[in-house]
């Protein structure tokens, strides 16, 4: 099991919309993530910077960041593009984070 962490940036004033959309996460997206080894997925929000910090436990070599060719993922990216910083393909601008400490 690997632990994966990355950060993204939410547009100012979009926290409530972001939370609502995730409270109503599409079942097909949830299923896809689980089928691809994501057993835990948490996202935290820093109010001061609008940075989203994401953490996943992933079995295997992949994770949510490796599903970029899946149509459900592309549809989700398009749905979220109006409230966060995205790349040209509407994928979230995502910066991987290096683990520097772990207490098992």
PyMOL commands that set and color helices and strands:
alter all, ss='L'
color gray80, all
select helices_A, chain A and resi 15-23+27-35+64-66+71-80
alter helices_A, ss='H'
color red, helices_A
select strands_A, chain A and resi 2-9+38-46+51-58+95-96
alter strands_A, ss='S'
color yellow, strands_A
deselect
rebuild
show_as cartoon
